[in-house]
Amino acid sequence: MNFNWLSLIIFLPLAGAALLAVVPRITSRRIKYLAAIVTLADLALALYLFCIFDRAASGIQFEEIYSWIPAISAHYHLGVDGISLPLVMLTTLLGFIAVLISWKVERRAREFFIWLLILQSSVLGVFCSLDMLLFFIFWEIEMIPIYFLISIWGSGNQKSSALKYVLFTMAGSALMLAGIFGLYYATGSLNMIEIAGSGLVMAQTIFPAAALFFLVMAGFIVKLPVFPFHGWQPDTYTDAPLAVSVILSGAMAKMGGYGMIRLGVSIFPDTARQFAPLFLTLAVIGILYGGGIAFRQTNLKRMIAYSSMSHMGFVLLGIFALSQTSLVGASLQMVSHGLITGLLFAVSGIVIENSGRSEISKLGGLARQMPATAALFILAGLGALGLPATSGFVAEFTTLAGSFSSDAVPGIKIFVMAALPGVLLAAGYVLWTVQRVFYGPVLPRFDDIKDADKMQRFYCGLLALLMLVIGLAPSLLTSVIQNSTQTIIALVGA
C-alpha cells in the first residue's frame, strides 16, 4: 500500500494550526518557530515528491482514493500530475517564505499564524483534489482565512478590501457550484479524470455544454483574474498584509489557471476550442490593460498588483491557444510568476517597512542606503520584464512561441502579435519604477534608512536564485509538465 503523501502535505499545516490553537501560554517567538518548522517540513515533503515523480508517465501519480459519500459517488480522491505538482511545490515554498516575511508580526500572533497555516492547507487541497466536491470544499475554505488575515492585519481600507474579495469569490464560486451540480447530473460522476477521459459531457443533451462550461469557469475567471472581473485584485493585493499579498499573487491566482486547465479545457475540450477566441481576446486586453495601468500607479504594491494582472494574461493566452507548447508555457508561467511576483512583493515590503512610505513619488535614491534591497528588486524586475536567463523569459517565450505556432484556433497569430506590446510595457513600468524608487537624488530623510536584514536577504535571495535556476535550466520543470499537457491536448484534438 502506497503511503498517503498528499494527505500529509495538505493536512500538515492544518495540524500545525491546531497545535498552535491548543498549546497554552506559548510565546510569540515559539509560535513563529513552530509555523516555520511546519511549513519547512511541508516544503521538504513536496520536494521529495518532485524528486521521485515519474517524468516519463503522463497520468496521475501518488493517487489516494477512498469512498466518502457513497450516495452521490463522492470520494476523497487526491492525486497530482505534471501540471499540479509544480504548483504544490510553489505553494509550499511560498508558505514557508510567508512565515519568514511575517517574523515581525506581534499583534495577535497566534491567530495570525493559525490563519496562515489554514490558508496553506486549503490552497494545497485545491491543487491535489480530483473529486469535484472535494475540490470545491477546499476552494471555499480559503476565503475564511483570507478574510480575517486582511481585515485584521491589513492596512488602508482593509475591511472593505477583504469584503470585496469575499464577494467576488463567492459570486464566482456560486456559479461554479451550479456548474459542478450540472456536471454531476449529466454524468453521474464527480471524478475529474473520469469525466475528462470519457467524453460523457459531450454525450449529454440535457444541459448545453457551453452553459456548463461557463458556469464551471466562472470561479476561475474571477480568481485568475480575467478582465473585466479583476475589480477585487488591486485593493486586495495593496491592503493585504505582505505575506498574504505574496500568497494571493504567488499561489492563489494560480488556482484560477489550474482550474481552467483541469476542469475547463480537460472536461470541455470542444467548448474550450469553440470559445477560445473570446478568452484570447480577454487575455490580450488583460495583458495590455494591466501593463498600461501599472504605469499610472503611485503606490508600489498597487503597481505590482496591476503588473500581476498583465502577466497572468499570458497564462490565459497559453491555455486557450490550445497547443501543447503553449500549455507548457502557461504552466511554466504560473510557477515563474509565483516566484517573481513573490519576490517583488517581498522586496517592496522591505522598502515600505524601512522607509515608512509606499507612495513611489515620496521615495528616491534608496540604492545608496539599501544596496542589497535595490539589487534584489532590480533582479525581480528583470525577471518580470522577461530578461534572458530568468524564468520570466523562458515562460513568456515558450507561451508566445507555442501560441503563435498553434493550429487549434483560427487567427491565433493576430492575438499573439497583439499581446507582444505587453512585453514592452513590462520593461517600461519596471525600469521606470526602479529609477524613481532607487535612483535619482538622495533624499535627506532616508539618510539613516536600514537595508534588508539577514532573514530578509535569505528569503528574497532564495526566490531570486530559483528564478535564475529555472531561467537557466527550464527542463527541471518542463520535463515534469510536458507529458501531462500532451494528454490534455489529445482531448482537445489539436
Phi, psi and omega per residue, in radians:
M1 nan 2.262 -3.141
N2 -1.247 2.554 3.102
F3 -1.280 2.524 -3.100
N4 -1.448 1.277 -3.079
W5 -1.115 -0.731 -3.060
L6 -1.179 -0.680 3.076
S7 -1.065 -0.700 3.127
L8 -1.113 -0.759 -3.139
I9 -1.122 -0.721 -3.111
I10 -1.199 -0.795 -2.955
F11 -1.670 -0.121 3.064
L12 -1.052 -0.830 3.060
P13 -1.067 -0.639 3.117
L14 -1.142 -0.671 3.069
A15 -1.124 -0.689 3.075
G16 -1.086 -0.695 3.105
A17 -1.125 -0.718 3.114
A18 -1.118 -0.690 3.116
L19 -1.114 -0.747 3.096
L20 -1.075 -0.587 -3.085
A21 -1.271 -0.507 -3.005
V22 -1.797 -0.341 -3.120
V23 -1.266 2.125 -3.093
P24 -1.430 2.627 2.999
R25 0.848 0.843 3.106
I26 -1.634 2.397 -3.091
T27 -1.323 2.774 3.136
S28 -1.031 -0.688 -3.124
R29 -1.128 -0.738 3.135
R30 -1.218 -0.573 3.058
I31 -1.016 -0.804 -3.113
K32 -1.174 -0.712 3.109
Y33 -1.107 -0.723 3.121
L34 -1.111 -0.780 3.116
A35 -1.085 -0.694 3.134
A36 -1.154 -0.731 3.135
I37 -1.113 -0.765 -3.132
V38 -1.092 -0.839 -3.097
T39 -1.219 -0.588 3.086
L40 -1.179 -0.704 3.085
A41 -1.104 -0.691 3.110
D42 -1.107 -0.734 3.094
L43 -1.094 -0.715 3.126
A44 -1.103 -0.708 3.111
L45 -1.118 -0.770 3.133
A46 -1.116 -0.687 3.112
L47 -1.123 -0.665 3.101
Y48 -1.086 -0.792 3.117
L49 -1.102 -0.670 3.121
F50 -1.074 -0.656 -3.118
C51 -1.261 -0.622 -3.088
I52 -1.661 0.023 3.134
F53 -1.095 2.348 -3.134
D54 -1.428 1.805 -3.067
R55 -1.280 -0.251 3.136
A56 -1.477 -0.248 -3.109
A57 -1.626 2.664 -3.117
S58 -1.927 -0.178 -3.051
G59 -1.592 -2.909 -3.138
I60 -1.367 2.406 3.115
Q61 -2.170 2.844 -3.110
F62 0.967 0.691 -3.019
E63 -1.314 2.437 3.033
E64 -2.268 2.237 3.127
I65 -2.525 2.174 3.134
Y66 -2.409 2.473 3.084
S67 -1.080 2.352 -3.058
W68 -2.091 -1.059 3.084
I69 -2.215 1.549 -3.031
P70 -0.998 -0.545 -3.068
A71 -1.051 -0.535 3.140
I72 -2.050 0.257 3.127
S73 1.024 0.592 3.077
A74 -1.523 2.421 -3.109
H75 -2.242 2.633 2.903
Y76 -1.422 1.670 -2.951
H77 -2.188 1.984 3.129
L78 -2.111 2.709 3.063
G79 3.044 2.787 3.108
V80 -2.356 2.687 2.994
D81 -2.235 -2.879 -3.078
G82 -1.203 -0.265 3.100
I83 -1.534 -0.734 -3.059
S84 -1.459 -0.554 -3.077
L85 -1.076 -0.772 3.075
P86 -1.047 -0.542 3.117
L87 -1.290 -0.554 3.017
V88 -1.122 -0.780 3.085
M89 -1.022 -0.815 -3.123
L90 -1.069 -0.746 -3.102
T91 -1.150 -0.735 3.128
T92 -1.180 -0.644 3.094
L93 -1.107 -0.862 -3.120
L94 -1.189 -0.515 3.069
G95 -1.120 -0.746 3.090
F96 -1.123 -0.782 -3.134
I97 -1.150 -0.622 3.111
A98 -1.058 -0.651 3.090
V99 -1.136 -0.762 3.132
L100 -1.141 -0.689 3.102
I101 -1.059 -0.579 -3.066
S102 -1.595 0.293 -3.039
W103 -1.084 -0.434 -3.117
K104 -1.644 0.063 3.093
V105 -1.233 2.154 3.138
E106 -2.075 -0.532 -3.093
R107 -1.253 2.053 3.122
R108 0.874 0.876 -3.028
A109 -1.058 -0.688 -3.123
R110 -1.012 -0.855 -3.123
E111 -1.106 -0.730 -3.095
F112 -1.013 -0.875 -3.078
F113 -1.294 -0.478 3.028
I114 -1.087 -0.855 -3.138
W115 -1.124 -0.654 -3.131
L116 -1.118 -0.699 3.118
L117 -1.237 -0.663 3.077
I118 -1.092 -0.707 3.122
L119 -1.044 -0.747 -3.136
Q120 -1.110 -0.742 3.118
S121 -1.054 -0.748 -3.091
S122 -1.160 -0.720 3.131
V123 -1.155 -0.740 3.096
L124 -1.074 -0.660 3.119
G125 -1.079 -0.643 3.103
V126 -1.091 -0.797 -3.075
F127 -1.259 -0.340 -3.082
C128 -1.810 -0.245 -3.038
S129 -1.348 2.375 3.068
L130 -2.064 0.008 3.010
D131 -1.802 2.276 -3.017
M132 -1.141 -0.587 3.113
L133 -1.213 -0.768 3.094
L134 -1.091 -0.727 3.091
F135 -0.995 -0.820 -3.097
F136 -1.147 -0.663 3.139
I137 -1.100 -0.840 3.090
F138 -1.087 -0.669 3.128
W139 -1.028 -0.721 -3.095
E140 -1.348 -0.592 -3.079
I141 -1.040 -0.620 -3.041
E142 -1.092 -0.390 3.130
M143 -1.102 -0.586 -3.042
I144 -1.182 -0.964 3.112
P145 -1.100 -0.627 3.133
I146 -1.075 -0.755 -3.123
Y147 -1.045 -0.846 -3.096
F148 -1.232 -0.679 -3.131
L149 -1.093 -0.701 -3.124
I150 -1.361 -0.804 -3.040
S151 -1.207 -0.488 -3.116
I152 -1.673 -0.777 -3.016
W153 -1.876 0.084 3.138
G154 -1.377 -2.975 3.140
S155 -2.391 2.998 -3.140
G156 1.149 -2.322 3.099
N157 -1.597 1.032 -2.967
Q158 -1.126 -0.629 -3.125
K159 -1.194 -0.706 3.095
S160 -1.128 -0.737 3.140
S161 -1.149 -0.708 3.117
A162 -1.109 -0.747 3.141
L163 -1.161 -0.686 3.128
K164 -1.081 -0.740 3.113
Y165 -1.059 -0.800 -3.109
V166 -1.121 -0.749 -3.108
L167 -1.136 -0.790 3.102
F168 -1.069 -0.809 -3.091
T169 -1.137 -0.731 -3.139
M170 -1.136 -0.681 3.115
A171 -1.081 -0.817 3.104
G172 -1.133 -0.680 -3.113
S173 -1.192 -0.633 3.124
A174 -1.086 -0.755 3.112
L175 -1.169 -0.694 3.124
M176 -1.098 -0.700 3.115
L177 -1.101 -0.691 3.082
A178 -1.074 -0.692 3.094
G179 -1.145 -0.674 3.100
I180 -1.131 -0.730 3.068
F181 -1.049 -0.762 3.123
G182 -1.086 -0.725 3.093
L183 -1.087 -0.747 -3.142
Y184 -1.124 -0.736 -3.139
Y185 -1.148 -0.610 -3.096
A186 -1.354 -0.556 -3.005
T187 -1.995 -0.372 -3.075
G188 1.291 0.266 -3.093
S189 -2.387 2.644 3.015
L190 -1.993 0.074 -3.092
N191 -1.428 1.963 -3.082
M192 -1.035 -0.785 -3.076
I193 -1.193 -0.707 3.133
E194 -1.112 -0.784 -3.127
I195 -1.149 -0.767 -3.116
A196 -1.098 -0.658 -3.060
G197 -1.470 -0.268 -3.023
S198 -1.715 -0.330 -3.077
G199 1.221 0.376 -3.097
L200 -1.083 -0.615 -3.099
V201 -1.083 -0.750 -3.091
M202 -1.206 -0.364 -3.122
A203 -1.453 -0.155 -3.067
Q204 -1.644 2.510 3.095
T205 -2.048 -0.081 -3.101
I206 -1.177 -0.790 3.125
F207 -1.987 2.286 3.037
P208 -1.061 2.323 -3.121
A209 -1.039 -0.630 -3.125
A210 -1.107 -0.687 3.139
A211 -1.129 -0.798 3.114
L212 -1.110 -0.686 -3.136
F213 -1.034 -0.862 -3.093
F214 -1.254 -0.537 3.059
L215 -1.136 -0.829 3.140
V216 -1.130 -0.669 -3.078
M217 -1.273 -0.313 -3.022
A218 -0.987 -0.805 -3.133
G219 -1.113 -0.626 -3.119
F220 -1.295 -0.617 3.110
I221 -1.075 -0.729 3.129
V222 -1.214 -0.715 -3.017
K223 -1.282 -0.553 -3.030
L224 -1.008 -0.864 -0.177
P225 -1.643 2.776 3.092
V226 -1.745 2.342 3.038
F227 -1.040 2.367 0.104
P228 -1.768 0.527 -3.099
F229 -1.775 0.575 -3.054
H230 -1.778 0.133 -2.979
G231 -1.002 -0.469 -3.134
W232 -1.364 -0.432 -2.885
Q233 -1.164 -0.930 -3.050
P234 -1.032 -0.799 -3.126
D235 -1.158 -0.742 -3.090
T236 -1.160 -0.809 3.126
Y237 -1.084 -0.641 -3.072
T238 -1.310 -0.730 -3.026
D239 -1.580 -0.179 3.139
A240 -1.258 2.676 2.970
P241 -0.993 2.671 -3.033
L242 -0.957 -0.802 -3.129
A243 -1.052 -0.648 -3.135
V244 -1.251 -0.652 3.055
S245 -1.033 -0.711 3.120
V246 -1.108 -0.782 -3.136
I247 -1.196 -0.755 -3.127
L248 -1.024 -0.909 -3.075
S249 -1.383 -0.637 -3.029
G250 -1.404 -0.613 -3.046
A251 -2.109 -0.796 -2.987
M252 -1.265 -0.589 3.063
A253 -1.056 -0.513 -3.127
K254 -1.235 -0.328 3.040
M255 -1.037 -0.640 3.113
G256 -1.158 -0.850 3.127
G257 -1.110 -0.742 3.126
Y258 -1.095 -0.768 3.134
G259 -1.080 -0.655 3.101
M260 -1.076 -0.684 3.138
I261 -1.274 -0.824 -3.005
R262 -1.303 -0.756 -3.081
L263 -1.837 -0.536 -3.095
G264 -1.391 -1.222 -3.061
V265 -1.201 -0.709 -3.059
S266 -1.222 -0.673 -3.080
I267 -1.550 -0.517 -3.127
F268 -2.125 1.051 -3.042
P269 -1.053 -0.759 -3.114
D270 -1.194 -0.695 3.129
T271 -1.182 -0.694 3.089
A272 -1.050 -0.697 3.129
R273 -1.184 -0.660 -3.129
Q274 -1.119 -0.736 -3.056
F275 -1.765 0.191 3.116
A276 -0.976 -0.738 3.127
P277 -1.012 -0.620 3.098
L278 -1.105 -0.840 -3.105
F279 -1.227 -0.567 3.074
L280 -1.163 -0.653 3.071
T281 -1.090 -0.795 3.113
L282 -1.143 -0.576 3.104
A283 -1.118 -0.806 -3.136
V284 -1.107 -0.753 3.116
I285 -1.062 -0.780 -3.135
G286 -1.095 -0.717 3.134
I287 -1.078 -0.848 -3.072
L288 -1.326 -0.721 -3.138
Y289 -1.141 -0.834 -3.134
G290 -1.066 -0.759 3.122
G291 -1.160 -0.711 3.138
G292 -1.161 -0.757 -3.132
I293 -1.220 -0.516 3.091
A294 -1.037 -0.570 3.105
F295 -1.065 -0.573 -3.005
R296 -1.540 -0.075 -3.022
Q297 -1.362 2.478 3.081
T298 -1.845 -0.248 3.127
N299 -1.721 2.317 -3.037
L300 -1.081 -0.822 -3.130
K301 -1.191 -0.586 3.140
R302 -1.204 -0.619 3.065
M303 -1.072 -0.755 3.128
I304 -1.147 -0.618 3.123
A305 -1.065 -0.819 3.140
Y306 -1.231 -0.590 3.072
S307 -1.127 -0.610 3.099
S308 -1.104 -0.718 3.096
M309 -1.055 -0.728 3.130
S310 -1.105 -0.800 -3.102
H311 -1.199 -0.587 3.096
M312 -1.242 -0.328 3.011
G313 -1.075 -0.575 3.082
F314 -1.177 -0.560 3.060
V315 -1.098 -0.828 3.128
L316 -1.080 -0.697 3.102
L317 -1.057 -0.817 -3.112
G318 -1.143 -0.651 -3.127
I319 -1.141 -0.835 -3.013
F320 -1.619 0.059 2.885
A321 -1.274 -0.397 2.965
L322 1.056 0.678 2.942
S323 -2.060 2.791 -3.121
Q324 -1.108 -0.747 -3.114
T325 -1.151 -0.682 3.137
S326 -1.182 -0.605 3.083
L327 -1.208 -0.668 3.035
V328 -1.063 -0.774 3.115
G329 -1.087 -0.740 3.123
A330 -1.104 -0.736 3.115
S331 -1.150 -0.715 3.098
L332 -1.145 -0.663 3.119
Q333 -1.122 -0.622 3.121
M334 -1.100 -0.752 3.117
V335 -1.209 -0.820 -3.130
S336 -1.041 -0.795 -3.138
H337 -1.109 -0.640 3.097
G338 -1.046 -0.728 3.126
L339 -1.219 -0.808 -3.036
I340 -1.226 -0.836 -3.122
T341 -1.221 -0.558 3.037
G342 -1.074 -0.722 3.112
L343 -1.182 -0.730 3.118
L344 -1.057 -0.801 3.131
F345 -1.166 -0.702 -3.131
A346 -1.089 -0.785 -3.129
V347 -1.236 -0.677 3.095
S348 -1.096 -0.582 3.082
G349 -1.116 -0.655 3.090
I350 -1.113 -0.764 3.131
V351 -1.079 -0.830 -3.092
I352 -1.153 -0.761 -3.130
E353 -1.118 -0.772 -3.048
N354 -1.412 -0.472 -3.137
S355 -1.680 -0.387 -3.085
G356 1.334 0.231 -3.088
R357 -2.413 2.475 3.071
S358 -2.025 -0.160 3.129
E359 -1.353 2.154 -3.071
I360 -1.054 -0.643 -3.102
S361 -1.155 -0.352 -3.122
K362 -1.693 0.084 3.106
L363 -1.918 2.929 3.095
G364 2.749 2.565 3.076
G365 1.154 0.402 -3.025
L366 -1.375 -0.246 -3.090
A367 -1.077 -0.542 -3.127
R368 -1.220 -0.742 -3.111
Q369 -1.510 -0.432 -3.070
M370 -2.221 1.096 -3.064
P371 -1.089 -0.705 -3.135
A372 -1.165 -0.763 3.115
T373 -1.086 -0.757 3.125
A374 -1.082 -0.766 -3.126
A375 -1.092 -0.727 3.141
L376 -1.173 -0.714 3.130
F377 -1.154 -0.742 3.126
I378 -1.085 -0.726 3.126
L379 -1.093 -0.767 3.090
A380 -1.102 -0.727 3.116
G381 -1.097 -0.683 3.095
L382 -1.123 -0.614 3.042
G383 -1.166 -0.695 -3.120
A384 -1.160 -0.601 3.133
L385 -1.521 0.001 3.016
G386 1.416 0.705 3.101
L387 -1.232 2.377 3.070
P388 -0.938 2.542 -3.074
A389 1.510 -0.020 3.024
T390 -1.914 2.793 3.128
S391 -1.113 -0.509 3.127
G392 -1.066 -0.639 3.139
F393 -1.187 -0.909 -3.063
V394 -1.139 -0.604 -3.130
A395 -1.206 -0.846 -3.117
E396 -1.224 -0.695 3.134
F397 -1.107 -0.774 3.128
T398 -1.104 -0.722 3.133
T399 -1.115 -0.844 -3.099
L400 -1.191 -0.754 3.138
A401 -1.136 -0.753 3.118
G402 -1.152 -0.630 3.105
S403 -1.211 -0.754 -3.093
F404 -1.093 -0.596 -3.088
S405 -1.593 0.022 -3.102
S406 -1.204 2.472 3.057
D407 -1.950 0.221 -3.066
A408 -1.498 -0.434 -3.051
V409 -2.164 2.157 3.102
P410 -1.086 2.433 3.076
G411 1.266 0.327 -3.068
I412 -1.056 -0.566 -3.105
K413 -1.109 -0.558 3.110
I414 -1.137 -0.749 3.132
F415 -1.114 -0.724 -3.129
V416 -1.135 -0.793 3.137
M417 -1.104 -0.631 3.117
A418 -1.189 -0.493 -3.118
A419 -1.432 -0.355 -3.046
L420 -1.007 -0.644 3.106
P421 -1.035 -0.335 3.083
G422 -1.065 -0.540 3.096
V423 -1.171 -0.720 3.112
L424 -1.175 -0.679 3.099
L425 -1.060 -0.726 3.137
A426 -1.062 -0.764 3.108
A427 -1.058 -0.705 -3.116
G428 -1.128 -0.934 -3.064
Y429 -1.275 -0.478 3.083
V430 -1.195 -0.885 -3.096
L431 -1.161 -0.640 3.123
W432 -1.154 -0.709 3.109
T433 -1.137 -0.772 3.109
V434 -1.018 -0.778 -3.125
Q435 -1.098 -0.756 -3.068
R436 -1.280 -0.622 -3.055
V437 -1.484 -0.730 -2.952
F438 -1.894 -0.251 -3.108
Y439 -2.173 -3.030 -3.024
G440 1.530 -2.993 -3.110
P441 -1.038 2.447 3.086
V442 -1.360 2.173 -3.119
L443 -1.446 2.306 -3.082
P444 -1.001 -0.548 -3.081
R445 -1.193 -0.227 3.132
F446 -1.827 0.283 -3.113
D447 -1.039 -0.620 -3.054
D448 -1.867 0.285 -3.099
I449 -1.176 2.542 -3.120
K450 -1.610 2.608 3.053
D451 -1.478 3.100 3.107
A452 -1.047 2.438 3.107
D453 -1.456 -3.106 -3.034
K454 -1.090 -0.747 -3.138
M455 -1.154 -0.734 3.133
Q456 -1.113 -0.688 3.088
R457 -1.149 -0.576 -3.133
F458 -1.147 -0.945 -3.037
Y459 -1.285 -0.563 3.052
C460 -1.215 -0.716 3.112
G461 -1.096 -0.626 3.117
L462 -1.119 -0.790 3.107
L463 -1.106 -0.742 3.139
A464 -1.114 -0.703 3.138
L465 -1.106 -0.786 -3.138
L466 -1.137 -0.638 3.096
M467 -1.055 -0.699 3.139
L468 -1.309 -0.681 3.138
V469 -1.054 -0.801 3.130
I470 -1.177 -0.624 3.113
G471 -1.133 -0.618 -3.110
L472 -1.561 -0.484 -3.124
A473 -2.358 1.160 -3.081
P474 -1.119 -0.335 -3.134
S475 -1.098 -0.343 3.049
L476 -0.973 -0.606 3.121
L477 -1.744 -0.747 -3.058
T478 -1.112 -0.512 3.093
S479 -1.145 -0.460 3.103
V480 -1.462 -0.689 -3.006
I481 -1.339 -0.638 -2.835
Q482 -1.015 -0.867 -3.065
N483 -1.125 -0.605 3.141
S484 -1.199 -0.649 3.097
T485 -1.198 -0.539 3.113
Q486 -1.086 -0.694 3.118
T487 -1.108 -0.714 -3.124
I488 -1.183 -0.756 -3.134
I489 -1.137 -0.554 3.067
A490 -1.084 -0.622 3.094
L491 -1.166 -0.689 -3.118
V492 -1.237 -0.504 -3.122
G493 1.426 0.413 -3.134
A494 -1.599 nan nan
